[in-house]
Amino acid sequence: MSDTATKPQEVLVSLAASTADPGPLGLAAFALTTFCLSVFNAGILSGTLEGIVLPLALFYGGIAQLVAGIQEFKKGNTFGATVFTSYGAFWMAFAAFVHVIVPEMVAAKTPNINEAVGLFLLAWTLFTIYIMIGSFAINGALAALLVVLEITFILLTWGNFANNASIIKLGGYLGIIVAIMAWYCSAAGLLSSVFGKVILPVWPVKK
């Protein structure tokens, strides 16, 4: 074999370097789906139109984030892989629960359905706590996003357990803010890649 032959390690480094950053995709998918659901949680549009969230939760918030998470695994980014894969699964589980399971519960006249929704959201509230803590070591924009997301989950969990529409509505407005912040982080990553320089600052943590 020639001494100039490419070594396996060099091939892996080359492949990693040529892999696009999946972060902007994952954040965009999370942002758009969160925005649409939050519009209904906030009561801005009639709940009779909420069916639009189902395909978004399945295909964009769900599958697109799973794809981003898998790509983060390939890049060796444990944080990104965990976040995008988990929240992608969240959206698909949400779609199945709210649009399939809940209607069956309603038809069966199951009592306290709101508590089941509250439990679902509580579990994700707890998960988001340590994701939020991990973001403090990455950059300020992502950390701020996850702090607001955690507060949003707390309000939605509280509102569903208490069956309080006003608290859920407040969570909906905060969810819209979360979506805008996620779009900002997505745009920051995409524009930096396109222009080869920082266009939107994210205040990275110095290591």
C-alpha positions as CSV (number, residue, x, y, z in Angstrom):
1,M,0.0,0.0,0.0
2,S,1.3,3.5,-0.9
3,D,2.4,5.7,1.9
4,T,0.2,8.4,0.4
5,A,-2.9,6.3,0.8
6,T,-5.6,8.0,2.8
7,K,-5.8,6.7,6.3
8,P,-9.2,5.7,7.8
9,Q,-9.0,8.4,10.4
10,E,-8.5,11.1,7.7
11,V,-11.5,9.8,5.9
12,L,-13.6,10.1,9.0
13,V,-12.4,13.7,9.6
14,S,-13.1,14.6,6.0
15,L,-16.6,13.2,6.2
16,A,-17.3,15.0,9.5
17,A,-16.1,18.3,8.0
18,S,-18.4,17.9,4.9
19,T,-21.5,17.2,7.0
20,A,-23.9,20.1,7.1
21,D,-24.9,21.6,10.5
22,P,-28.3,20.0,11.3
23,G,-28.9,22.6,14.1
24,P,-30.8,25.2,11.9
25,L,-33.1,22.5,10.6
26,G,-33.9,21.1,14.0
27,L,-34.5,24.5,15.5
28,A,-36.7,25.7,12.6
29,A,-38.8,22.5,12.8
30,F,-39.3,23.1,16.5
31,A,-40.0,26.8,16.1
32,L,-42.7,26.5,13.4
33,T,-44.6,23.7,15.0
34,T,-44.4,25.4,18.4
35,F,-45.7,28.6,16.9
36,C,-48.7,27.1,15.3
37,L,-49.8,25.1,18.4
38,S,-49.1,28.2,20.6
39,V,-51.4,30.3,18.5
40,F,-54.3,28.0,19.5
41,N,-53.2,27.7,23.1
42,A,-53.2,31.5,23.3
43,G,-56.8,31.6,21.9
44,I,-55.8,33.7,18.9
45,L,-57.5,31.4,16.5
46,S,-60.5,29.1,17.0
47,G,-59.7,25.7,18.4
48,T,-61.7,24.2,15.6
49,L,-58.8,24.9,13.3
50,E,-56.2,23.2,15.5
51,G,-56.1,20.1,13.1
52,I,-53.4,22.0,11.2
53,V,-51.0,21.2,14.0
54,L,-51.3,17.4,13.4
55,P,-49.4,17.2,10.1
56,L,-46.8,19.7,11.3
57,A,-46.3,17.8,14.5
58,L,-45.8,14.5,12.6
59,F,-43.7,15.6,9.6
60,Y,-41.9,18.8,10.5
61,G,-41.7,19.0,14.3
62,G,-41.4,15.2,14.4
63,I,-39.6,13.6,11.5
64,A,-37.5,16.7,10.6
65,Q,-36.2,17.0,14.1
66,L,-35.5,13.2,14.3
67,V,-33.4,13.6,11.1
68,A,-31.5,16.5,12.7
69,G,-31.0,14.5,15.8
70,I,-29.5,11.5,13.9
71,Q,-27.2,13.9,12.1
72,E,-26.1,15.3,15.4
73,F,-25.2,11.8,16.6
74,K,-23.0,11.4,13.5
75,K,-21.2,14.7,14.3
76,G,-20.6,13.5,17.9
77,N,-22.8,16.2,19.4
78,T,-24.5,14.6,22.4
79,F,-26.5,17.6,23.4
80,G,-27.9,18.3,19.9
81,A,-28.6,14.6,19.3
82,T,-30.5,14.3,22.6
83,V,-32.4,17.5,22.2
84,F,-33.6,17.1,18.6
85,T,-34.3,13.4,18.8
86,S,-36.3,13.9,22.0
87,Y,-38.3,16.9,21.0
88,G,-39.0,15.2,17.6
89,A,-40.4,12.3,19.5
90,F,-42.3,14.7,21.7
91,W,-44.1,16.2,18.7
92,M,-45.0,12.8,17.3
93,A,-46.2,11.6,20.7
94,F,-48.2,14.8,21.1
95,A,-49.9,14.3,17.7
96,A,-50.9,10.7,18.6
97,F,-52.0,11.6,22.1
98,V,-54.0,14.7,21.4
99,H,-55.5,13.8,18.0
100,V,-56.0,10.0,18.5
101,I,-56.0,9.0,22.2
102,V,-57.8,12.1,23.7
103,P,-60.8,11.8,21.3
104,E,-61.1,8.2,22.3
105,M,-61.1,9.2,25.9
106,V,-63.8,11.9,25.2
107,A,-65.9,9.4,23.4
108,A,-65.6,7.0,26.3
109,K,-66.5,9.8,28.7
110,T,-63.2,9.3,30.6
111,P,-63.1,11.7,33.6
112,N,-60.2,14.1,34.3
113,I,-58.6,14.0,30.8
114,N,-56.9,17.3,31.6
115,E,-54.8,15.5,34.2
116,A,-53.5,13.0,31.6
117,V,-52.5,16.0,29.5
118,G,-50.9,17.6,32.6
119,L,-48.9,14.4,33.3
120,F,-47.7,14.3,29.7
121,L,-46.5,17.9,29.9
122,L,-45.1,17.4,33.4
123,A,-42.7,14.7,32.1
124,W,-41.4,17.0,29.4
125,T,-41.1,19.8,31.9
126,L,-38.8,17.7,34.0
127,F,-36.8,16.6,30.9
128,T,-36.3,20.2,29.9
129,I,-34.8,21.2,33.2
130,Y,-31.5,19.4,32.6
131,I,-31.5,20.3,28.9
132,M,-31.8,23.9,29.9
133,I,-28.9,23.5,32.4
134,G,-26.8,22.0,29.6
135,S,-27.5,24.9,27.3
136,F,-25.8,27.3,29.7
137,A,-22.5,25.9,28.5
138,I,-23.3,26.5,24.8
139,N,-24.5,30.0,24.0
140,G,-26.7,32.7,25.5
141,A,-29.3,32.6,22.8
142,L,-30.0,28.9,23.2
143,A,-29.9,29.2,27.0
144,A,-32.5,32.0,26.9
145,L,-34.7,30.0,24.6
146,L,-34.7,27.0,26.9
147,V,-35.3,29.1,30.0
148,V,-38.5,30.5,28.4
149,L,-39.4,27.0,27.1
150,E,-39.2,25.6,30.7
151,I,-41.4,28.4,32.0
152,T,-43.9,27.7,29.1
153,F,-44.0,24.0,30.0
154,I,-44.6,24.8,33.7
155,L,-47.5,27.1,32.8
156,L,-49.1,24.6,30.4
157,T,-48.6,21.7,33.0
158,W,-50.1,23.9,35.7
159,G,-53.0,25.0,33.5
160,N,-53.9,21.5,32.5
161,F,-53.8,20.0,35.9
162,A,-55.8,22.9,37.3
163,N,-58.1,22.9,34.2
164,N,-57.5,26.7,34.0
165,A,-57.9,28.1,30.5
166,S,-56.3,31.5,31.5
167,I,-53.0,29.8,32.6
168,I,-53.0,27.7,29.4
169,K,-53.6,30.9,27.4
170,L,-50.6,32.6,29.1
171,G,-48.5,29.5,28.3
172,G,-49.6,29.9,24.7
173,Y,-48.3,33.4,24.4
174,L,-45.0,32.4,26.0
175,G,-44.9,29.5,23.4
176,I,-45.1,32.1,20.6
177,I,-42.1,33.8,22.2
178,V,-40.3,30.5,22.4
179,A,-41.0,29.9,18.7
180,I,-39.6,33.3,17.7
181,M,-36.5,32.7,19.8
182,A,-36.0,29.3,18.2
183,W,-36.3,30.8,14.7
184,Y,-33.7,33.4,15.7
185,C,-31.3,30.6,16.7
186,S,-32.0,28.7,13.5
187,A,-31.5,31.8,11.4
188,A,-28.2,32.6,13.2
189,G,-26.8,29.2,12.3
190,L,-28.1,29.2,8.7
191,L,-26.9,32.7,7.9
192,S,-23.5,32.1,9.5
193,S,-23.1,29.1,7.2
194,V,-24.2,30.9,4.1
195,F,-22.2,34.1,4.6
196,G,-19.2,32.6,6.4
197,K,-19.4,35.1,9.2
198,V,-21.6,36.0,12.2
199,I,-24.8,37.8,11.0
200,L,-26.9,37.2,14.1
201,P,-25.0,36.9,17.4
202,V,-25.8,34.0,19.8
203,W,-23.3,34.9,22.5
204,P,-21.3,31.6,22.7
205,V,-19.9,30.6,26.0
206,K,-16.1,30.9,26.1
207,K,-14.3,27.6,27.0
